[in-house]
């Protein structure tokens, strides 16, 4: 069996897909805020245990903290070996990380190597990984040829992105990664937004999977999606990119938003709470009129009012100034909300690019 420590692998050199598993041994709270996408949570100290050991370290003595911590870590590693790791084969190769690449990951990796597995640690731990994410998101967008899908709210941008992905095009769906549609009513039922750090981890994983010799379709987002911020370098690259403009009929727009907002139809309190966010912009009288339409079940009329009185003016104020190439965008007419219509548009966009016959 392998004895002694192995040198840690720097984050910028770690090809995470070359390992059979990524093991995060930090506490559940640390893992929940952010982690390497796909990592397995195997905490060697839970939230309370970590707090307890830290308090003893500061208030009593480092020696007592290490003695108590070692016992806790040993028991927890044993539990993982008997549960989450029990079925791993002889040739299994994991990468282990903790907060700074210190004692927690070293302890887990040592035991795994004693079992016979080829375990490595991530040099610098999560902190090094986080620096790698930030640096990569500042550099990678400069290599990308984006094609930005534009259109007023309800024009079907997200639906077209899904159809483009089905047609074999490369698609960066920021709203899916952010778990939010970007508007005041953009919350996704049953999908809370990730933390900013987790959003950036998911974003980097997506960017690293692209072929940069081919274009990538993306929606013309604002800087903020719900509570999350799109990284500066990425939004700057998007705003400098070629645009495609969806010219969608009014009936199709209402139908598309009716589908997206359906979860609000059975939850008036949630809808009203979101509409209240617009009081400062539109005043209580107008917002009250929107709420009255919702209370009466006049959903189509409500959606049409929101489009005409809120979404369209907001788009006209922001989009042309944020995306200077929008003025030269090719317009594509969308006459129906039918899925087949978007599939045909996607097929033509994906095929016609680079001179490929449609």
VEXGUMI-498177 format. One record per residue (C-alpha): residue number from 1; chain; z, y, x. Coordinates in pm, whole numbers, padded with zeros to 5 digits. Each point is the difference from the previous one (the first is absolute). Layout:
BEGIN
+-----+------+--------+--------+--------+
| pos | unit |     zz |     yy |     xx |
+-----+------+--------+--------+--------+
| NUM |    A |      Z |      Y |      X |
...
+-----+------+--------+--------+--------+
//
This chain:
BEGIN
+-----+------+--------+--------+--------+
| pos | unit |     zz |     yy |     xx |
+-----+------+--------+--------+--------+
|   1 |    A |  00000 |  00000 |  00000 |
|   2 |    A | -00072 |  00357 |  00108 |
|   3 |    A |  00294 |  00173 |  00165 |
|   4 |    A |  00070 |  00370 |  00051 |
|   5 |    A | -00157 |  00305 | -00155 |
|   6 |    A | -00370 |  00074 | -00014 |
|   7 |    A | -00128 |  00353 |  00057 |
|   8 |    A | -00052 |  00194 | -00321 |
|   9 |    A | -00348 |  00084 | -00123 |
|  10 |    A | -00079 |  00374 | -00036 |
|  11 |    A | -00093 |  00107 | -00353 |
|  12 |    A | -00332 |  00150 |  00108 |
|  13 |    A | -00096 | -00335 |  00157 |
|  14 |    A |  00131 | -00221 | -00278 |
|  15 |    A | -00278 | -00170 | -00193 |
|  16 |    A |  00220 | -00096 | -00290 |
|  17 |    A | -00257 | -00242 | -00138 |
|  18 |    A |  00028 | -00210 |  00317 |
|  19 |    A |  00350 | -00106 | -00104 |
|  20 |    A |  00080 | -00253 | -00269 |
|  21 |    A |  00270 |  00228 | -00141 |
|  22 |    A |  00160 |  00338 |  00056 |
|  23 |    A |  00377 | -00018 | -00043 |
|  24 |    A |  00199 |  00312 | -00079 |
|  25 |    A |  00366 | -00061 |  00078 |
|  26 |    A |  00124 |  00345 | -00104 |
|  27 |    A |  00218 |  00049 | -00305 |
|  28 |    A | -00152 | -00019 | -00351 |
|  29 |    A |  00035 |  00378 | -00039 |
|  30 |    A | -00194 |  00063 |  00320 |
|  31 |    A | -00266 | -00248 | -00108 |
|  32 |    A | -00032 |  00159 | -00345 |
|  33 |    A | -00077 |  00343 |  00146 |
|  34 |    A | -00280 | -00127 |  00223 |
|  35 |    A | -00113 | -00306 |  00191 |
|  36 |    A | -00306 | -00152 |  00160 |
|  37 |    A | -00212 | -00102 | -00303 |
|  38 |    A |  00032 | -00372 | -00059 |
|  39 |    A |  00322 | -00030 |  00200 |
|  40 |    A |  00260 | -00254 | -00108 |
|  41 |    A |  00348 |  00146 | -00055 |
|  42 |    A |  00261 | -00210 |  00183 |
|  43 |    A |  00292 |  00238 |  00055 |
|  44 |    A |  00250 | -00106 |  00261 |
|  45 |    A |  00243 |  00254 | -00149 |
|  46 |    A | -00011 |  00103 | -00365 |
|  47 |    A |  00060 |  00359 | -00112 |
|  48 |    A |  00379 | -00031 | -00025 |
|  49 |    A |  00032 | -00201 |  00320 |
|  50 |    A | -00203 |  00252 |  00197 |
|  51 |    A |  00214 |  00286 | -00130 |
|  52 |    A |  00320 | -00190 |  00078 |
|  53 |    A | -00102 | -00084 |  00358 |
|  54 |    A | -00114 |  00356 |  00059 |
|  55 |    A |  00332 |  00140 | -00122 |
|  56 |    A |  00197 | -00236 |  00224 |
|  57 |    A | -00221 |  00095 |  00295 |
|  58 |    A |  00071 |  00371 | -00047 |
|  59 |    A |  00362 | -00007 | -00120 |
|  60 |    A |  00152 | -00303 |  00177 |
|  61 |    A | -00194 | -00129 |  00300 |
|  62 |    A | -00349 | -00118 |  00096 |
|  63 |    A |  00153 | -00331 |  00114 |
|  64 |    A |  00153 | -00077 | -00340 |
|  65 |    A | -00322 |  00104 | -00173 |
|  66 |    A | -00211 | -00228 |  00217 |
|  67 |    A |  00236 | -00295 | -00050 |
|  68 |    A |  00003 |  00037 | -00378 |
|  69 |    A | -00370 |  00078 | -00010 |
|  70 |    A | -00089 | -00305 |  00207 |
|  71 |    A |  00177 | -00229 | -00245 |
|  72 |    A | -00176 |  00160 | -00295 |
|  73 |    A | -00339 | -00013 |  00170 |
|  74 |    A |  00047 | -00366 |  00093 |
|  75 |    A |  00086 | -00097 | -00358 |
|  76 |    A | -00290 |  00196 | -00144 |
|  77 |    A | -00253 | -00145 |  00245 |
|  78 |    A |  00125 | -00347 | -00089 |
|  79 |    A | -00059 |  00080 | -00367 |
|  80 |    A | -00358 |  00107 |  00066 |
|  81 |    A | -00067 | -00315 |  00203 |
|  82 |    A |  00123 | -00208 | -00292 |
|  83 |    A | -00195 |  00196 | -00263 |
|  84 |    A | -00296 |  00232 |  00066 |
|  85 |    A | -00088 | -00157 |  00337 |
|  86 |    A |  00079 | -00362 | -00078 |
|  87 |    A | -00361 | -00110 | -00054 |
|  88 |    A | -00158 |  00161 |  00307 |
|  89 |    A | -00198 | -00241 |  00221 |
|  90 |    A |  00048 | -00069 |  00369 |
|  91 |    A | -00277 |  00235 |  00117 |
|  92 |    A |  00113 |  00294 | -00212 |
|  93 |    A | -00028 |  00339 |  00176 |
|  94 |    A |  00202 |  00293 | -00145 |
|  95 |    A |  00041 |  00363 |  00108 |
|  96 |    A |  00354 |  00132 | -00055 |
|  97 |    A |  00109 |  00362 | -00023 |
|  98 |    A |  00310 |  00204 | -00082 |
|  99 |    A |  00071 |  00374 |  00010 |
| 100 |    A | -00038 |  00066 |  00374 |
| 101 |    A | -00099 | -00340 |  00134 |
| 102 |    A |  00357 | -00066 |  00106 |
| 103 |    A |  00270 | -00253 | -00073 |
| 104 |    A | -00090 | -00099 | -00355 |
| 105 |    A | -00358 | -00104 |  00077 |
| 106 |    A |  00100 | -00144 |  00339 |
| 107 |    A |  00260 | -00223 | -00164 |
| 108 |    A | -00244 | -00131 | -00262 |
| 109 |    A | -00282 | -00052 |  00252 |
| 110 |    A |  00236 | -00184 |  00239 |
| 111 |    A |  00103 | -00249 | -00268 |
| 112 |    A | -00360 | -00049 | -00115 |
| 113 |    A | -00107 | -00073 |  00357 |
| 114 |    A |  00284 | -00247 |  00038 |
| 115 |    A | -00140 | -00182 | -00303 |
| 116 |    A | -00330 | -00021 |  00186 |
| 117 |    A | -00201 |  00274 | -00171 |
| 118 |    A | -00195 |  00254 |  00209 |
| 119 |    A |  00187 |  00307 | -00127 |
| 120 |    A | -00064 |  00348 |  00139 |
| 121 |    A |  00170 |  00332 | -00068 |
| 122 |    A | -00160 |  00337 | -00068 |
| 123 |    A |  00077 |  00233 |  00287 |
| 124 |    A |  00184 |  00305 | -00134 |
| 125 |    A |  00032 | -00162 | -00343 |
| 126 |    A | -00073 |  00180 | -00325 |
| 127 |    A |  00034 |  00342 |  00165 |
| 128 |    A | -00288 | -00081 |  00234 |
| 129 |    A | -00201 | -00140 | -00290 |
| 130 |    A |  00058 |  00321 | -00195 |
| 131 |    A | -00122 |  00212 |  00292 |
| 132 |    A | -00308 | -00222 |  00017 |
| 133 |    A | -00068 |  00056 | -00373 |
| 134 |    A |  00030 |  00378 |  00029 |
| 135 |    A | -00219 |  00018 |  00311 |
| 136 |    A | -00264 | -00232 | -00148 |
| 137 |    A | -00024 |  00196 | -00326 |
| 138 |    A | -00058 |  00315 |  00203 |
| 139 |    A | -00289 | -00160 |  00194 |
| 140 |    A | -00176 | -00263 | -00211 |
| 141 |    A | -00137 |  00227 | -00277 |
| 142 |    A | -00214 |  00181 |  00257 |
| 143 |    A | -00202 | -00321 |  00042 |
| 144 |    A | -00072 | -00048 | -00371 |
| 145 |    A | -00315 |  00086 | -00193 |
| 146 |    A |  00135 |  00075 | -00348 |
| 147 |    A | -00193 |  00048 | -00319 |
| 148 |    A |  00224 |  00180 | -00247 |
| 149 |    A | -00022 | -00073 | -00373 |
| 150 |    A |  00063 |  00316 | -00203 |
| 151 |    A |  00019 |  00098 | -00362 |
| 152 |    A |  00236 |  00157 | -00249 |
| 153 |    A |  00295 | -00203 | -00128 |
| 154 |    A | -00119 | -00286 | -00217 |
| 155 |    A | -00344 | -00021 |  00157 |
| 156 |    A |  00063 | -00358 |  00115 |
| 157 |    A |  00052 |  00046 |  00374 |
| 158 |    A |  00257 | -00280 |  00031 |
| 159 |    A | -00209 | -00232 | -00215 |
| 160 |    A | -00303 |  00068 |  00220 |
| 161 |    A |  00203 | -00075 |  00314 |
| 162 |    A |  00096 | -00340 | -00143 |
| 163 |    A | -00363 | -00068 | -00090 |
| 164 |    A | -00109 |  00102 |  00351 |
| 165 |    A |  00248 | -00243 |  00152 |
| 166 |    A | -00135 | -00275 | -00227 |
| 167 |    A | -00351 |  00092 |  00117 |
| 168 |    A |  00098 | -00060 |  00363 |
| 169 |    A |  00053 |  00361 |  00107 |
| 170 |    A |  00295 |  00109 |  00211 |
| 171 |    A |  00252 |  00186 | -00215 |
| 172 |    A |  00317 |  00192 |  00081 |
| 173 |    A |  00196 |  00018 | -00326 |
| 174 |    A |  00276 |  00248 |  00080 |
| 175 |    A |  00133 |  00002 | -00357 |
| 176 |    A |  00050 | -00375 |  00008 |
| 177 |    A |  00182 |  00020 |  00334 |
| 178 |    A |  00215 |  00287 | -00134 |
| 179 |    A |  00057 | -00172 | -00337 |
| 180 |    A | -00090 |  00321 | -00181 |
| 181 |    A | -00314 |  00147 | -00158 |
| 182 |    A |  00068 |  00342 |  00145 |
| 183 |    A |  00039 |  00196 | -00323 |
| 184 |    A |  00305 |  00111 | -00197 |
| 185 |    A | -00040 | -00313 | -00214 |
| 186 |    A | -00088 | -00215 |  00298 |
| 187 |    A |  00305 | -00227 |  00018 |
| 188 |    A | -00099 | -00366 | -00009 |
| 189 |    A |  00212 | -00215 | -00234 |
| 190 |    A |  00209 | -00252 |  00189 |
| 191 |    A | -00109 |  00132 |  00341 |
| 192 |    A |  00235 |  00251 |  00160 |
| 193 |    A | -00148 |  00198 |  00286 |
| 194 |    A |  00078 | -00126 |  00350 |
| 195 |    A |  00182 |  00218 |  00249 |
| 196 |    A | -00213 |  00239 |  00205 |
| 197 |    A |  00045 | -00223 |  00305 |
| 198 |    A | -00097 | -00314 | -00192 |
| 199 |    A | -00306 |  00177 | -00141 |
| 200 |    A | -00108 |  00086 |  00354 |
| 201 |    A |  00055 | -00358 |  00117 |
| 202 |    A | -00216 | -00132 | -00285 |
| 203 |    A | -00260 |  00267 |  00071 |
| 204 |    A | -00023 | -00088 |  00368 |
| 205 |    A | -00037 | -00371 | -00074 |
| 206 |    A | -00288 |  00084 | -00236 |
| 207 |    A | -00173 |  00228 |  00252 |
| 208 |    A |  00025 | -00260 |  00275 |
| 209 |    A | -00184 | -00253 | -00217 |
| 210 |    A | -00311 |  00218 | -00038 |
| 211 |    A | -00325 | -00027 |  00191 |
| 212 |    A | -00049 |  00356 |  00127 |
| 213 |    A | -00373 | -00046 |  00046 |
| 214 |    A | -00029 |  00003 | -00380 |
| 215 |    A |  00094 |  00278 | -00240 |
| 216 |    A |  00322 | -00010 | -00201 |
| 217 |    A |  00019 |  00125 | -00358 |
| 218 |    A |  00311 |  00194 | -00100 |
| 219 |    A |  00103 |  00216 | -00294 |
| 220 |    A |  00026 |  00375 |  00049 |
| 221 |    A |  00378 |  00020 | -00011 |
| 222 |    A |  00226 |  00297 |  00039 |
| 223 |    A |  00246 |  00012 |  00288 |
| 224 |    A |  00274 | -00137 | -00226 |
| 225 |    A | -00016 | -00320 | -00205 |
| 226 |    A |  00307 | -00008 | -00219 |
| 227 |    A |  00287 |  00050 |  00243 |
| 228 |    A | -00196 | -00114 |  00305 |
| 229 |    A | -00197 |  00199 |  00256 |
| 230 |    A | -00339 | -00106 |  00136 |
| 231 |    A |  00013 |  00027 |  00383 |
| 232 |    A | -00151 |  00322 |  00135 |
| 233 |    A | -00274 | -00158 |  00211 |
| 234 |    A | -00117 | -00218 | -00288 |
| 235 |    A | -00016 |  00280 | -00257 |
| 236 |    A | -00179 |  00224 |  00250 |
| 237 |    A | -00263 | -00269 |  00067 |
| 238 |    A | -00048 | -00059 | -00372 |
| 239 |    A | -00046 |  00372 | -00068 |
| 240 |    A | -00270 |  00022 |  00266 |
| 241 |    A | -00193 | -00299 | -00137 |
| 242 |    A | -00303 | -00046 | -00222 |
| 243 |    A |  00075 | -00004 | -00374 |
| 244 |    A | -00131 | -00174 | -00310 |
| 245 |    A |  00067 |  00173 | -00334 |
| 246 |    A |  00047 | -00194 | -00325 |
| 247 |    A | -00132 |  00188 | -00301 |
| 248 |    A |  00170 | -00192 | -00281 |
| 249 |    A | -00051 |  00061 | -00369 |
| 250 |    A |  00291 |  00140 | -00201 |
| 251 |    A |  00027 | -00312 | -00218 |
| 252 |    A |  00005 | -00228 |  00303 |
| 253 |    A |  00270 |  00211 |  00167 |
| 254 |    A |  00224 | -00020 | -00306 |
| 255 |    A | -00054 | -00376 | -00022 |
| 256 |    A |  00081 | -00050 |  00368 |
| 257 |    A |  00322 |  00202 | -00019 |
| 258 |    A |  00101 | -00170 | -00324 |
| 259 |    A | -00009 | -00325 |  00193 |
| 260 |    A |  00199 |  00142 |  00294 |
| 261 |    A |  00266 |  00164 | -00220 |
| 262 |    A |  00046 | -00289 | -00240 |
| 263 |    A |  00348 | -00078 |  00127 |
| 264 |    A |  00116 |  00345 | -00114 |
| 265 |    A | -00099 | -00070 | -00361 |
| 266 |    A |  00309 | -00216 | -00047 |
| 267 |    A |  00235 |  00216 |  00211 |
| 268 |    A |  00008 |  00354 | -00137 |
| 269 |    A |  00316 |  00100 |  00193 |
| 270 |    A | -00172 | -00081 |  00330 |
| 271 |    A | -00313 |  00190 | -00104 |
| 272 |    A |  00200 |  00302 | -00112 |
| 273 |    A |  00196 |  00003 |  00326 |
| 274 |    A | -00326 |  00014 |  00195 |
| 275 |    A | -00146 |  00270 | -00224 |
| 276 |    A |  00313 |  00209 |  00055 |
| 277 |    A | -00105 |  00025 |  00365 |
| 278 |    A | -00286 |  00222 | -00117 |
| 279 |    A |  00212 |  00256 | -00188 |
| 280 |    A |  00011 |  00237 |  00297 |
| 281 |    A | -00379 | -00006 |  00021 |
| 282 |    A | -00097 |  00002 | -00369 |
| 283 |    A |  00305 |  00124 | -00190 |
| 284 |    A |  00214 | -00171 | -00262 |
| 285 |    A | -00231 |  00078 | -00289 |
| 286 |    A | -00302 | -00183 |  00140 |
| 287 |    A |  00208 | -00293 |  00131 |
| 288 |    A |  00170 | -00017 | -00340 |
| 289 |    A | -00341 | -00027 | -00166 |
| 290 |    A | -00090 | -00290 |  00229 |
| 291 |    A |  00327 | -00174 | -00084 |
| 292 |    A | -00068 |  00047 | -00371 |
| 293 |    A | -00336 | -00174 |  00034 |
| 294 |    A |  00172 | -00290 |  00178 |
| 295 |    A |  00270 | -00021 | -00266 |
| 296 |    A | -00272 | -00020 | -00266 |
| 297 |    A | -00184 | -00273 |  00188 |
| 298 |    A | -00308 |  00218 |  00047 |
| 299 |    A | -00068 | -00143 |  00342 |
| 300 |    A | -00369 |  00079 |  00029 |
| 301 |    A |  00060 |  00361 | -00097 |
| 302 |    A |  00289 |  00023 |  00248 |
| 303 |    A | -00211 | -00138 |  00285 |
| 304 |    A | -00285 |  00238 | -00082 |
| 305 |    A |  00243 |  00294 | -00003 |
| 306 |    A |  00153 | -00099 |  00333 |
| 307 |    A | -00343 | -00025 |  00155 |
| 308 |    A | -00119 |  00337 | -00128 |
| 309 |    A |  00321 |  00197 |  00042 |
| 310 |    A |  00162 | -00152 |  00309 |
| 311 |    A | -00204 | -00239 |  00210 |
| 312 |    A | -00339 |  00169 |  00003 |
| 313 |    A |  00127 |  00348 |  00092 |
| 314 |    A |  00218 | -00152 |  00275 |
| 315 |    A | -00297 | -00190 |  00145 |
| 316 |    A | -00224 |  00306 | -00003 |
| 317 |    A |  00267 |  00200 |  00183 |
| 318 |    A |  00064 | -00247 |  00278 |
| 319 |    A | -00291 | -00238 |  00063 |
| 320 |    A | -00273 |  00245 |  00115 |
| 321 |    A |  00229 |  00170 |  00251 |
| 322 |    A |  00150 | -00324 |  00134 |
| 323 |    A | -00332 | -00187 |  00027 |
| 324 |    A | -00264 |  00245 |  00130 |
| 325 |    A | -00279 | -00261 | -00014 |
| 326 |    A |  00053 | -00053 | -00372 |
| 327 |    A | -00261 |  00268 | -00074 |
| 328 |    A | -00269 | -00219 |  00156 |
| 329 |    A |  00118 | -00323 | -00163 |
| 330 |    A | -00241 | -00233 | -00177 |
| 331 |    A |  00090 | -00010 | -00371 |
| 332 |    A |  00006 | -00334 | -00180 |
| 333 |    A |  00000 | -00001 | -00379 |
| 334 |    A |  00255 | -00231 | -00164 |
| 335 |    A | -00078 | -00043 | -00369 |
| 336 |    A |  00238 | -00282 | -00089 |
| 337 |    A |  00343 | -00134 |  00087 |
| 338 |    A | -00136 | -00355 | -00005 |
| 339 |    A |  00075 | -00204 |  00309 |
| 340 |    A | -00366 | -00101 |  00029 |
| 341 |    A | -00099 |  00365 |  00036 |
| 342 |    A |  00230 |  00047 |  00300 |
| 343 |    A | -00113 | -00328 |  00153 |
| 344 |    A | -00362 |  00117 | -00009 |
| 345 |    A |  00087 |  00338 |  00153 |
| 346 |    A |  00200 | -00175 |  00272 |
| 347 |    A | -00284 | -00241 |  00073 |
| 348 |    A | -00242 |  00288 |  00045 |
| 349 |    A |  00238 |  00200 |  00219 |
| 350 |    A |  00085 | -00296 |  00219 |
| 351 |    A | -00362 | -00110 |  00037 |
| 352 |    A | -00175 |  00335 |  00033 |
| 353 |    A |  00215 |  00122 |  00287 |
| 354 |    A | -00156 | -00038 |  00344 |
| 355 |    A | -00345 | -00043 | -00154 |
| 356 |    A |  00062 | -00342 | -00156 |
| 357 |    A | -00217 | -00043 | -00314 |
| 358 |    A |  00200 |  00004 | -00326 |
+-----+------+--------+--------+--------+
//
